[in-house]
């Protein structure tokens, strides 16, 4: 195994664990990785140094908090000995380090390159996870574009589908739930915008997306209540009653149900299911 002098397995890090085949070290930490802000891996060359020497030195650089130099040496390995085992591991380390210093686009690029170059590697689950985490870190506020949330879901679902027994599956599912909630939140944000401007048809369309596609998110209760508001304002009372009934059937203690009930009851109307509506399954 590479790094034969190493003795202590470092299995847990602040953000994610490095695969055991990649890092072994004594008292190895990455707490100071964030010191480096602008990483340029193109300026230095290390001609004449063996891949193993560069790899060992890069690990020492990380331990000393010099992420910039470590990334340069990992890049040098990939350039000078692209078919070596050290080059493969260097690519994994580059993905991890770029993630740790907040260079998420660079981490995604490095990770995707690894996935394409080494599709049968034992480290594929880890790299897929790091790519997914990098997308997750790019997720913006719901008022902004949510393409990073969609990419997070795609990356994490691929990991779960390909490696259902991976150590990263539970964390991947957590990120999927968060990303889905963000997407639902975006629909709610747009729906509320239309509702405030009395564009009820457009608002209903957005709230129905949440009900139909994101019923397992934290946005579902408000979405149903907003449907009550919008249908009531349009005078489509049967649909307002039905949305309130679905909300009360699934979330009887929700403050959103109390709000919907109060709105209908102010006009002497009760929540009521459509004659053809089946009880919605509680998520």
Backbone as CSV, one residue per row, in Angstrom:
resi,resn,N_x,N_y,N_z,CA_x,CA_y,CA_z,C_x,C_y,C_z
1,UNK,0.842,-1.197,0.000,0.000,0.000,0.000,0.871,1.238,0.000
2,UNK,0.390,2.280,-0.698,1.080,3.547,-0.692,1.118,4.094,0.716
3,UNK,2.189,4.807,1.046,2.378,5.385,2.366,2.610,4.300,3.413
4,UNK,3.628,3.467,3.186,3.895,2.337,4.058,4.315,2.754,5.454
5,UNK,4.837,3.966,5.622,5.267,4.416,6.931,4.106,4.950,7.778
6,UNK,2.952,5.084,7.192,1.819,5.632,7.928,1.258,4.611,8.881
7,UNK,0.756,5.069,10.027,0.304,4.135,11.042,-1.128,4.361,11.508
8,UNK,-1.604,5.580,11.520,-2.898,5.859,12.133,-3.940,6.198,11.089
9,UNK,-5.043,5.473,11.089,-6.114,5.731,10.140,-6.936,6.922,10.603
10,UNK,-7.088,7.909,9.721,-7.935,9.041,10.018,-9.252,8.817,9.300
11,UNK,-10.275,8.427,10.046,-11.523,8.012,9.421,-12.611,9.066,9.457
12,UNK,-12.434,10.110,10.271,-13.491,11.102,10.389,-12.948,12.495,10.234
13,UNK,-13.570,13.272,9.387,-13.191,14.661,9.194,-14.416,15.527,9.404
14,UNK,-14.216,16.802,9.451,-15.311,17.716,9.744,-16.433,17.627,8.731
15,UNK,-16.094,17.581,7.454,-17.140,17.574,6.427,-17.443,16.174,5.938
16,UNK,-16.400,15.356,5.694,-16.605,14.012,5.173,-15.320,13.237,5.335
17,UNK,-15.431,11.921,5.390,-14.257,11.081,5.563,-13.574,10.831,4.240
18,UNK,-12.244,10.793,4.269,-11.485,10.408,3.088,-11.407,8.893,3.082
19,UNK,-11.563,8.252,1.930,-11.489,6.794,1.867,-10.202,6.283,2.499
20,UNK,-10.287,5.152,3.183,-9.137,4.619,3.904,-7.976,4.282,2.988
21,UNK,-8.265,3.968,1.728,-7.176,3.633,0.804,-6.420,4.866,0.350
22,UNK,-6.968,6.042,0.650,-6.358,7.273,0.167,-5.464,7.905,1.212
23,UNK,-5.931,7.994,2.447,-5.179,8.722,3.460,-4.919,7.855,4.678
24,UNK,-3.668,7.732,5.035,-3.248,7.173,6.308,-2.210,8.132,6.842
25,UNK,-2.267,8.452,8.117,-1.286,9.396,8.635,-1.288,9.441,10.138
26,UNK,-0.335,10.145,10.724,-0.228,10.287,12.162,-0.658,11.698,12.532
27,UNK,-1.731,11.816,13.325,-2.199,13.117,13.747,-2.560,14.007,12.579
28,UNK,-3.091,13.436,11.522,-3.365,14.185,10.280,-4.618,15.010,10.442
29,UNK,-4.544,16.319,10.223,-5.714,17.181,10.331,-5.801,18.092,9.121
30,UNK,-7.016,18.613,8.916,-7.241,19.543,7.814,-7.875,20.831,8.311
31,UNK,-7.739,21.108,9.587,-8.395,22.273,10.148,-7.919,23.571,9.560
32,UNK,-6.704,23.602,9.022,-6.179,24.856,8.500,-6.299,24.979,6.999
33,UNK,-7.058,24.055,6.367,-7.193,24.102,4.913,-7.785,25.427,4.453
34,UNK,-8.651,25.997,5.288,-9.347,27.191,4.857,-8.441,28.414,4.786
35,UNK,-7.183,28.298,5.199,-6.263,29.424,5.096,-6.031,29.824,3.639
36,UNK,-6.047,28.823,2.767,-5.728,29.075,1.367,-6.982,29.507,0.624
37,UNK,-6.894,30.619,-0.089,-8.059,31.130,-0.805,-7.908,31.019,-2.311
38,UNK,-6.753,31.391,-2.826,-6.554,31.370,-4.274,-5.539,30.298,-4.633
39,UNK,-6.028,29.185,-5.111,-5.153,28.055,-5.404,-4.789,28.048,-6.875
40,UNK,-3.500,28.143,-7.162,-3.002,28.099,-8.532,-2.114,26.876,-8.643
41,UNK,-2.561,25.878,-9.388,-1.812,24.628,-9.479,-1.046,24.521,-10.784
42,UNK,-0.837,25.628,-11.437,-0.204,25.566,-12.765,1.203,26.147,-12.792
43,UNK,1.654,26.772,-11.718,2.885,27.548,-11.811,4.146,26.744,-11.510
44,UNK,4.015,25.698,-10.734,5.211,24.938,-10.339,5.236,23.566,-10.992
45,UNK,6.417,23.134,-11.344,6.621,21.795,-11.878,7.635,21.077,-10.987
46,UNK,7.543,19.786,-10.952,8.419,19.001,-10.082,9.054,17.871,-10.891
47,UNK,9.663,18.235,-11.999,10.271,17.235,-12.865,11.404,16.528,-12.121
48,UNK,11.439,15.233,-12.270,12.478,14.439,-11.622,12.033,13.822,-10.316
49,UNK,10.986,14.350,-9.712,10.471,13.761,-8.476,9.535,12.605,-8.822
50,UNK,9.635,11.526,-8.086,8.784,10.363,-8.340,7.359,10.650,-7.885
51,UNK,6.394,9.959,-8.470,5.005,10.143,-8.043,4.816,9.885,-6.551
52,UNK,5.520,8.860,-6.031,5.383,8.551,-4.609,5.925,9.679,-3.737
53,UNK,7.072,10.233,-4.138,7.653,11.332,-3.368,6.717,12.539,-3.368
54,UNK,6.166,12.867,-4.525,5.257,14.001,-4.608,4.003,13.767,-3.766
55,UNK,3.514,12.546,-3.796,2.304,12.237,-3.037,2.555,12.360,-1.537
56,UNK,3.679,11.796,-1.079,4.021,11.888,0.335,4.215,13.342,0.761
57,UNK,4.883,14.106,-0.094,5.121,15.514,0.226,3.808,16.308,0.247
58,UNK,2.900,15.957,-0.643,1.610,16.641,-0.665,0.840,16.389,0.626
59,UNK,0.894,15.159,1.126,0.228,14.859,2.389,0.861,15.642,3.533
60,UNK,2.177,15.752,3.494,2.875,16.542,4.515,2.476,18.016,4.414
61,UNK,2.303,18.507,3.195,1.864,19.890,3.001,0.483,20.113,3.609
62,UNK,-0.397,19.143,3.426,-1.745,19.264,3.992,-1.669,19.304,5.514
63,UNK,-0.852,18.419,6.068,-0.702,18.374,7.523,-0.172,19.705,8.049
64,UNK,0.654,20.368,7.274,1.221,21.652,7.676,0.292,22.824,7.356
65,UNK,-0.851,22.546,6.732,-1.799,23.599,6.407,-1.542,24.286,5.085
66,UNK,-0.651,23.732,4.264,-0.308,24.352,2.990,-1.056,23.647,1.861
67,UNK,-2.351,23.933,1.767,-3.184,23.295,0.757,-2.768,23.675,-0.651
68,UNK,-2.348,24.916,-0.817,-1.930,25.390,-2.134,-0.821,24.506,-2.700
69,UNK,0.196,24.259,-1.895,1.328,23.452,-2.360,0.906,22.009,-2.587
70,UNK,0.033,21.491,-1.728,-0.440,20.122,-1.887,-1.164,19.957,-3.221
71,UNK,-2.018,20.904,-3.556,-2.744,20.823,-4.815,-1.798,20.891,-6.010
72,UNK,-0.766,21.698,-5.908,0.217,21.764,-6.991,0.895,20.413,-7.190
73,UNK,1.231,19.761,-6.095,1.930,18.476,-6.213,0.994,17.386,-6.716
74,UNK,-0.241,17.403,-6.280,-1.191,16.432,-6.819,-1.370,16.642,-8.319
75,UNK,-1.431,17.898,-8.750,-1.555,18.191,-10.177,-0.319,17.737,-10.940
76,UNK,0.858,17.915,-10.325,2.100,17.495,-10.973,2.122,15.986,-11.179
77,UNK,1.606,15.254,-10.203,1.547,13.794,-10.341,0.676,13.418,-11.527
78,UNK,-0.486,14.045,-11.635,-1.406,13.745,-12.724,-0.797,14.085,-14.082
79,UNK,-0.001,15.139,-14.134,0.603,15.565,-15.390,1.777,14.677,-15.793
80,UNK,2.608,14.313,-14.817,3.853,13.607,-15.121,3.714,12.090,-15.127
81,UNK,2.765,11.571,-14.353,2.586,10.114,-14.299,1.099,9.792,-14.296
82,UNK,0.401,10.140,-15.380,-1.063,10.027,-15.393,-1.599,8.612,-15.244
83,UNK,-0.777,7.610,-15.507,-1.250,6.231,-15.405,-0.887,5.578,-14.079
84,UNK,-0.252,6.311,-13.202,0.179,5.751,-11.923,-0.968,5.686,-10.927
85,UNK,-0.824,4.806,-9.941,-1.820,4.711,-8.883,-1.848,5.996,-8.063
86,UNK,-0.668,6.621,-7.937,-0.609,7.887,-7.206,-1.425,8.970,-7.902
87,UNK,-1.451,8.956,-9.243,-2.238,9.935,-9.987,-3.725,9.741,-9.722
88,UNK,-4.135,8.488,-9.677,-5.547,8.210,-9.376,-5.912,8.741,-7.995
89,UNK,-5.078,8.450,-7.007,-5.376,8.901,-5.654,-5.256,10.415,-5.525
90,UNK,-4.327,10.992,-6.273,-4.169,12.449,-6.247,-5.438,13.134,-6.739
91,UNK,-6.107,12.528,-7.726,-7.322,13.116,-8.252,-8.436,13.105,-7.207
92,UNK,-8.489,12.015,-6.433,-9.458,11.946,-5.342,-9.165,13.032,-4.309
93,UNK,-7.885,13.169,-3.966,-7.494,14.165,-2.979,-7.771,15.583,-3.474
94,UNK,-7.570,15.809,-4.758,-7.852,17.131,-5.306,-9.340,17.453,-5.164
95,UNK,-10.191,16.473,-5.446,-11.631,16.674,-5.289,-11.959,17.062,-3.856
96,UNK,-11.394,16.306,-2.929,-11.659,16.568,-1.512,-11.149,17.938,-1.072
97,UNK,-9.910,18.254,-1.431,-9.318,19.512,-0.978,-10.032,20.726,-1.566
98,UNK,-10.383,20.646,-2.838,-11.096,21.758,-3.438,-12.437,21.979,-2.733
99,UNK,-13.070,20.893,-2.345,-14.314,21.004,-1.574,-14.063,21.664,-0.226
100,UNK,-13.015,21.227,0.449,-12.740,21.732,1.796,-12.399,23.218,1.813
101,UNK,-11.798,23.741,0.781,-11.446,25.159,0.765,-12.528,25.998,0.082
102,UNK,-13.654,25.375,-0.225,-14.777,26.119,-0.771,-14.734,26.362,-2.258
103,UNK,-13.851,25.663,-2.970,-13.791,25.781,-4.428,-14.683,24.685,-5.035
104,UNK,-15.987,24.899,-4.906,-16.922,23.830,-5.237,-16.978,23.511,-6.724
105,UNK,-16.868,24.508,-7.571,-16.838,24.232,-9.009,-15.606,23.411,-9.377
106,UNK,-14.465,23.744,-8.775,-13.237,22.990,-9.034,-13.361,21.568,-8.516
107,UNK,-14.013,21.402,-7.362,-14.221,20.059,-6.815,-15.106,19.230,-7.730
108,UNK,-16.152,19.845,-8.263,-17.048,19.141,-9.178,-16.303,18.732,-10.441
109,UNK,-15.496,19.636,-10.972,-14.735,19.329,-12.182,-13.772,18.180,-11.944
110,UNK,-13.043,18.235,-10.836,-12.083,17.167,-10.512,-12.798,15.847,-10.288
111,UNK,-13.919,15.906,-9.558,-14.662,14.684,-9.269,-15.239,14.053,-10.514
112,UNK,-15.812,14.856,-11.388,-16.388,14.318,-12.620,-15.317,13.742,-13.536
113,UNK,-14.142,14.362,-13.532,-13.035,13.819,-14.313,-12.644,12.435,-13.784
114,UNK,-12.627,12.309,-12.463,-12.285,11.017,-11.857,-13.334,9.959,-12.222
115,UNK,-14.606,10.313,-12.110,-15.671,9.361,-12.405,-15.597,8.863,-13.845
116,UNK,-15.190,9.748,-14.748,-15.076,9.372,-16.151,-13.823,8.539,-16.406
117,UNK,-12.738,8.878,-15.713,-11.459,8.210,-15.963,-11.368,6.857,-15.286
118,UNK,-11.959,6.728,-14.088,-11.856,5.491,-13.306,-13.249,4.987,-12.918
119,UNK,-14.055,4.590,-13.881,-15.453,4.216,-13.584,-15.590,2.974,-12.718
120,UNK,-14.530,2.167,-12.615,-14.604,0.932,-11.823,-13.818,1.011,-10.521
121,UNK,-13.390,2.193,-10.156,-12.597,2.359,-8.935,-13.434,2.110,-7.683
122,UNK,-12.778,1.597,-6.660,-13.456,1.380,-5.386,-13.808,2.693,-4.697
123,UNK,-13.211,3.787,-5.139,-13.475,5.088,-4.532,-14.587,5.863,-5.228
124,UNK,-15.259,5.243,-6.186,-16.338,5.909,-6.901,-17.429,6.419,-5.947
125,UNK,-17.891,5.609,-4.968,-18.939,6.128,-4.072,-18.520,7.401,-3.355
126,UNK,-17.283,7.432,-2.889,-16.803,8.616,-2.185,-16.760,9.827,-3.114
127,UNK,-16.235,9.646,-4.303,-16.118,10.766,-5.232,-17.504,11.256,-5.653
128,UNK,-18.418,10.338,-5.916,-19.780,10.744,-6.246,-20.393,11.545,-5.098
129,UNK,-20.117,11.121,-3.871,-20.632,11.830,-2.713,-20.060,13.239,-2.630
130,UNK,-18.747,13.376,-2.882,-18.121,14.690,-2.818,-18.641,15.619,-3.917
131,UNK,-18.917,15.062,-5.087,-19.510,15.866,-6.152,-20.896,16.348,-5.715
132,UNK,-21.674,15.431,-5.164,-23.003,15.809,-4.686,-22.954,16.853,-3.586
133,UNK,-22.011,16.699,-2.664,-21.863,17.671,-1.580,-21.435,19.033,-2.115
134,UNK,-20.615,19.025,-3.146,-20.179,20.283,-3.751,-21.358,21.015,-4.386
135,UNK,-22.224,20.267,-5.059,-23.438,20.884,-5.588,-24.306,21.416,-4.443
136,UNK,-24.420,20.622,-3.380,-25.260,21.031,-2.256,-24.782,22.340,-1.642
137,UNK,-23.468,22.521,-1.580,-22.923,23.757,-1.019,-23.192,24.962,-1.918
138,UNK,-23.553,24.714,-3.155,-23.827,25.795,-4.100,-25.318,26.180,-4.117
139,UNK,-26.141,25.447,-3.367,-27.571,25.748,-3.357,-27.796,27.134,-2.768
140,UNK,-28.533,27.939,-3.508,-28.771,29.328,-3.114,-30.100,29.479,-2.388
141,UNK,-30.338,30.669,-1.879,-31.617,31.016,-1.276,-32.739,30.781,-2.281
142,UNK,-33.940,30.478,-1.784,-35.049,30.125,-2.667,-35.445,31.268,-3.598
143,UNK,-35.003,32.469,-3.294,-35.294,33.579,-4.205,-34.419,33.552,-5.446
144,UNK,-33.412,32.666,-5.454,-32.481,32.592,-6.572,-32.643,31.274,-7.337
145,UNK,-31.854,31.135,-8.389,-31.894,29.934,-9.232,-31.581,28.685,-8.411
146,UNK,-32.327,27.617,-8.652,-32.171,26.388,-7.877,-31.603,25.227,-8.698
147,UNK,-30.823,25.553,-9.740,-30.238,24.486,-10.552,-29.268,23.636,-9.743
148,UNK,-28.597,24.233,-8.746,-27.675,23.457,-7.910,-28.434,22.425,-7.079
149,UNK,-29.650,22.755,-6.675,-30.468,21.795,-5.931,-30.821,20.605,-6.812
150,UNK,-31.177,20.881,-8.049,-31.490,19.793,-8.983,-30.262,18.919,-9.230
151,UNK,-29.094,19.546,-9.370,-27.861,18.775,-9.585,-27.511,17.952,-8.358
152,UNK,-27.783,18.488,-7.176,-27.548,17.740,-5.938,-28.384,16.473,-5.926
153,UNK,-29.657,16.612,-6.241,-30.549,15.454,-6.253,-30.077,14.419,-7.264
154,UNK,-29.718,14.859,-8.459,-29.266,13.917,-9.487,-28.015,13.167,-9.052
155,UNK,-27.049,13.893,-8.476,-25.793,13.270,-8.059,-26.019,12.287,-6.919
156,UNK,-26.799,12.685,-5.937,-27.017,11.831,-4.773,-27.899,10.630,-5.107
157,UNK,-28.877,10.818,-5.989,-29.706,9.674,-6.388,-28.887,8.655,-7.167
158,UNK,-27.954,9.127,-7.980,-27.085,8.215,-8.717,-26.222,7.403,-7.750
159,UNK,-25.707,8.067,-6.722,-24.918,7.364,-5.708,-25.748,6.283,-5.032
160,UNK,-26.962,6.634,-4.621,-27.821,5.675,-3.922,-28.205,4.514,-4.831
161,UNK,-28.511,4.814,-6.094,-28.906,3.758,-7.036,-27.761,2.789,-7.312
162,UNK,-26.549,3.323,-7.476,-25.414,2.486,-7.830,-24.806,1.772,-6.630
163,UNK,-24.850,2.450,-5.473,-24.184,1.888,-4.289,-25.106,1.995,-3.074
164,UNK,-26.178,1.211,-3.059,-27.161,1.317,-1.970,-26.617,0.945,-0.600
165,UNK,-25.492,0.237,-0.554,-24.899,-0.152,0.721,-23.737,0.745,1.129
166,UNK,-23.534,1.834,0.408,-22.430,2.737,0.691,-22.589,3.411,2.048
167,UNK,-21.472,3.746,2.666,-21.478,4.479,3.935,-22.046,5.883,3.789
168,UNK,-22.153,6.365,2.553,-22.580,7.733,2.318,-24.071,7.858,1.998
169,UNK,-24.791,6.750,1.982,-26.186,6.765,1.558,-27.054,7.613,2.482
170,UNK,-26.891,7.463,3.783,-27.728,8.224,4.718,-27.523,9.728,4.544
171,UNK,-26.277,10.137,4.423,-25.997,11.556,4.220,-26.519,12.026,2.858
172,UNK,-26.433,11.153,1.869,-26.940,11.501,0.541,-28.445,11.747,0.603
173,UNK,-29.155,10.906,1.331,-30.604,11.079,1.464,-30.937,12.394,2.174
174,UNK,-30.145,12.748,3.165,-30.367,14.014,3.859,-30.227,15.191,2.898
175,UNK,-29.221,15.125,2.032,-29.016,16.206,1.073,-30.136,16.248,0.036
176,UNK,-30.656,15.091,-0.341,-31.779,15.049,-1.270,-33.006,15.707,-0.644
177,UNK,-33.259,15.381,0.625,-34.405,15.990,1.307,-34.264,17.512,1.369
178,UNK,-33.071,17.971,1.687,-32.835,19.410,1.750,-33.033,20.058,0.387
179,UNK,-32.474,19.436,-0.652,-32.575,20.003,-1.996,-34.025,20.021,-2.476
180,UNK,-34.779,18.972,-2.188,-36.188,18.930,-2.580,-36.983,20.014,-1.850
181,UNK,-36.661,20.238,-0.600,-37.341,21.281,0.149,-37.037,22.658,-0.445
182,UNK,-35.798,22.825,-0.919,-35.438,24.079,-1.575,-36.231,24.274,-2.866
183,UNK,-36.355,23.216,-3.650,-37.116,23.319,-4.896,-38.589,23.631,-4.610
184,UNK,-39.129,22.967,-3.585,-40.504,23.256,-3.197,-40.629,24.687,-2.694
185,UNK,-39.629,25.131,-1.944,-39.636,26.496,-1.442,-39.612,27.520,-2.559
186,UNK,-38.902,27.196,-3.624,-38.873,28.086,-4.787,-40.260,28.190,-5.416
187,UNK,-40.946,27.066,-5.555,-42.306,27.088,-6.095,-43.222,27.907,-5.194
188,UNK,-43.066,27.769,-3.887,-43.895,28.534,-2.963,-43.607,30.025,-3.066
189,UNK,-42.343,30.361,-3.203,-41.962,31.771,-3.294,-42.600,32.426,-4.519
190,UNK,-42.570,31.720,-5.639,-43.183,32.246,-6.862,-44.701,32.262,-6.729
191,UNK,-45.249,31.200,-6.132,-46.699,31.142,-5.951,-47.222,32.279,-5.083
192,UNK,-46.515,32.571,-3.999,-46.928,33.686,-3.142,-46.863,35.018,-3.891
193,UNK,-45.855,35.142,-4.744,-45.724,36.360,-5.560,-46.980,36.565,-6.405
194,UNK,-47.426,35.495,-7.085,-48.620,35.597,-7.911,-49.872,35.816,-7.059
195,UNK,-49.929,35.158,-5.907,-51.099,35.297,-5.039,-51.257,36.737,-4.560
196,UNK,-50.141,37.350,-4.191,-50.181,38.737,-3.736,-50.671,39.681,-4.829
197,UNK,-50.414,39.322,-6.070,-50.821,40.163,-7.205,-52.154,39.725,-7.812
198,UNK,-52.824,38.841,-7.089,-54.157,38.366,-7.473,-54.178,37.632,-8.817
199,UNK,-53.028,37.084,-9.198,-52.971,36.222,-10.379,-53.188,34.799,-9.877
200,UNK,-54.429,34.480,-9.604,-54.752,33.257,-8.884,-54.478,32.001,-9.699
201,UNK,-54.692,32.048,-10.972,-54.436,30.865,-11.801,-52.958,30.490,-11.763
202,UNK,-52.089,31.484,-11.924,-50.647,31.221,-11.872,-50.223,30.749,-10.490
203,UNK,-50.811,31.339,-9.453,-50.476,30.933,-8.088,-50.881,29.483,-7.841
204,UNK,-52.089,29.132,-8.252,-52.579,27.759,-8.069,-51.676,26.768,-8.785
205,UNK,-51.215,27.119,-9.961,-50.323,26.238,-10.714,-49.062,25.929,-9.911
206,UNK,-48.497,26.946,-9.283,-47.270,26.751,-8.497,-47.540,25.927,-7.244
207,UNK,-48.629,26.219,-6.545,-48.922,25.485,-5.321,-49.238,24.010,-5.625
208,UNK,-49.867,23.774,-6.774,-50.161,22.390,-7.154,-48.895,21.602,-7.474
209,UNK,-47.859,22.278,-7.959,-46.586,21.592,-8.179,-46.060,21.037,-6.861
210,UNK,-46.170,21.839,-5.804,-45.712,21.391,-4.491,-46.546,20.193,-4.028
211,UNK,-47.867,20.290,-4.181,-48.744,19.208,-3.746,-48.482,17.928,-4.531
212,UNK,-48.303,18.050,-5.826,-48.147,16.874,-6.681,-46.739,16.284,-6.660
213,UNK,-45.734,17.154,-6.534,-44.353,16.701,-6.705,-43.531,16.707,-5.415
214,UNK,-43.906,17.565,-4.469,-43.082,17.725,-3.263,-43.905,17.569,-1.983
215,UNK,-44.806,16.600,-1.991,-45.682,16.421,-0.836,-44.940,15.909,0.401
216,UNK,-43.701,15.450,0.210,-42.917,14.954,1.344,-42.003,16.027,1.920
217,UNK,-42.184,17.286,1.530,-41.334,18.363,2.021,-42.061,19.184,3.085
218,UNK,-41.327,20.094,3.686,-41.895,20.950,4.723,-42.847,22.003,4.174
219,UNK,-42.948,22.090,2.846,-43.756,23.131,2.224,-45.207,22.709,1.989
220,UNK,-45.515,21.433,2.190,-46.812,20.916,1.767,-47.982,21.548,2.509
221,UNK,-47.858,21.784,3.813,-48.981,22.330,4.581,-49.346,23.736,4.114
222,UNK,-48.326,24.571,3.933,-48.608,25.921,3.449,-49.167,25.888,2.032
223,UNK,-48.658,24.986,1.198,-49.144,24.906,-0.188,-50.638,24.624,-0.223
224,UNK,-51.089,23.700,0.616,-52.518,23.385,0.657,-53.335,24.575,1.157
225,UNK,-52.833,25.260,2.165,-53.558,26.423,2.675,-53.628,27.534,1.640
226,UNK,-52.520,27.739,0.917,-52.523,28.779,-0.129,-53.498,28.424,-1.248
227,UNK,-53.671,27.136,-1.508,-54.675,26.730,-2.489,-56.073,27.110,-2.015
228,UNK,-56.325,26.928,-0.717,-57.610,27.341,-0.152,-57.823,28.833,-0.396
229,UNK,-56.808,29.619,-0.103,-56.900,31.071,-0.296,-57.193,31.432,-1.756
230,UNK,-56.426,30.831,-2.647,-56.545,31.190,-4.063,-57.900,30.769,-4.632
231,UNK,-58.313,29.526,-4.345,-59.605,29.064,-4.858,-60.751,29.875,-4.248
232,UNK,-60.648,30.188,-2.974,-61.684,30.973,-2.307,-61.803,32.351,-2.948
233,UNK,-60.652,32.970,-3.211,-60.651,34.299,-3.824,-61.258,34.274,-5.220
234,UNK,-61.107,33.166,-5.929,-61.684,33.033,-7.275,-63.160,32.659,-7.242
235,UNK,-63.648,32.276,-6.061,-65.030,31.851,-5.961,-65.249,30.397,-6.293
236,UNK,-64.158,29.639,-6.402,-64.271,28.200,-6.685,-64.310,27.489,-5.336
237,UNK,-65.459,27.552,-4.696,-65.585,27.136,-3.307,-65.355,25.638,-3.117
238,UNK,-65.821,24.825,-4.048,-65.656,23.372,-3.892,-64.180,22.980,-3.847
239,UNK,-63.359,23.646,-4.662,-61.927,23.346,-4.660,-61.279,23.858,-3.374
240,UNK,-61.724,25.007,-2.883,-61.211,25.525,-1.614,-61.559,24.577,-0.477
241,UNK,-62.792,24.097,-0.474,-63.219,23.149,0.556,-62.407,21.863,0.491
242,UNK,-62.170,21.390,-0.712,-61.425,20.140,-0.867,-59.974,20.289,-0.406
243,UNK,-59.306,21.391,-0.773,-57.922,21.618,-0.340,-57.851,21.700,1.175
244,UNK,-58.842,22.369,1.798,-58.870,22.462,3.254,-59.094,21.092,3.886
245,UNK,-59.945,20.294,3.252,-60.209,18.959,3.792,-58.955,18.085,3.731
246,UNK,-58.245,18.120,2.609,-57.003,17.354,2.482,-55.999,17.794,3.534
247,UNK,-55.901,19.101,3.738,-54.981,19.637,4.740,-55.361,19.151,6.136
248,UNK,-56.644,19.253,6.479,-57.096,18.819,7.798,-57.007,17.322,7.996
249,UNK,-57.248,16.563,6.921,-57.177,15.100,7.010,-55.759,14.632,7.314
250,UNK,-54.784,15.281,6.713,-53.396,14.867,6.882,-52.679,15.582,8.022
251,UNK,-53.048,16.825,8.271,-52.342,17.627,9.279,-53.350,18.364,10.152
252,UNK,-54.138,17.639,10.943,-55.215,18.272,11.717,-54.724,19.282,12.760
253,UNK,-53.484,19.140,13.205,-52.955,20.055,14.221,-52.129,21.188,13.637
254,UNK,-52.082,21.272,12.337,-51.263,22.294,11.693,-51.879,23.681,11.836
255,UNK,-51.062,24.674,12.148,-51.579,26.052,12.160,-52.078,26.488,10.782
256,UNK,-51.542,25.871,9.727,-52.022,26.189,8.378,-53.450,25.679,8.183
257,UNK,-53.777,24.556,8.808,-55.160,24.069,8.734,-56.091,25.000,9.510
258,UNK,-55.646,25.442,10.682,-56.468,26.364,11.467,-56.754,27.638,10.677
259,UNK,-55.756,28.082,9.936,-55.919,29.286,9.116,-56.914,29.043,7.986
260,UNK,-56.805,27.908,7.333,-57.722,27.581,6.236,-59.149,27.418,6.763
261,UNK,-59.272,26.742,7.888,-60.599,26.516,8.473,-61.259,27.844,8.845
262,UNK,-60.480,28.741,9.433,-61.004,30.046,9.838,-61.494,30.837,8.637
263,UNK,-60.738,30.775,7.531,-61.134,31.492,6.321,-62.478,30.995,5.810
264,UNK,-62.643,29.675,5.706,-63.895,29.121,5.206,-65.036,29.348,6.185
265,UNK,-64.757,29.135,7.459,-65.798,29.229,8.468,-66.330,30.652,8.613
266,UNK,-65.523,31.644,8.221,-65.977,33.033,8.311,-67.176,33.288,7.405
267,UNK,-67.362,32.433,6.418,-68.501,32.533,5.501,-69.463,31.370,5.685
268,UNK,-69.298,30.659,6.813,-70.194,29.544,7.093,-69.929,28.317,6.251
269,UNK,-68.689,28.180,5.758,-68.324,27.050,4.904,-67.420,26.102,5.683
270,UNK,-67.579,24.815,5.448,-66.767,23.791,6.106,-65.850,23.109,5.084
271,UNK,-64.678,22.638,5.534,-63.848,21.804,4.651,-64.665,20.585,4.208
272,UNK,-64.515,20.205,2.965,-65.312,19.095,2.443,-64.593,18.453,1.283
273,UNK,-64.485,17.145,1.328,-63.820,16.424,0.247,-64.730,16.349,-0.963
274,UNK,-64.111,16.343,-2.127,-64.876,16.106,-3.346,-65.461,14.711,-3.299
275,UNK,-66.566,14.541,-3.963,-67.218,13.229,-3.959,-66.318,12.161,-4.549
276,UNK,-65.470,12.536,-5.504,-64.600,11.556,-6.177,-63.186,11.548,-5.611
277,UNK,-62.935,12.370,-4.620,-61.568,12.478,-4.091,-61.302,11.394,-3.078
278,UNK,-60.219,10.678,-3.269,-59.794,9.666,-2.301,-58.928,10.337,-1.249
279,UNK,-58.947,9.828,-0.015,-58.103,10.410,1.028,-56.648,10.419,0.617
280,UNK,-56.002,11.556,0.763,-54.577,11.659,0.413,-53.743,10.922,1.426
281,UNK,-52.742,10.219,0.935,-51.845,9.485,1.833,-50.972,10.472,2.590
282,UNK,-50.894,10.274,3.875,-50.062,11.151,4.698,-48.604,10.822,4.473
283,UNK,-47.806,11.830,4.118,-46.399,11.597,3.825,-45.589,11.549,5.082
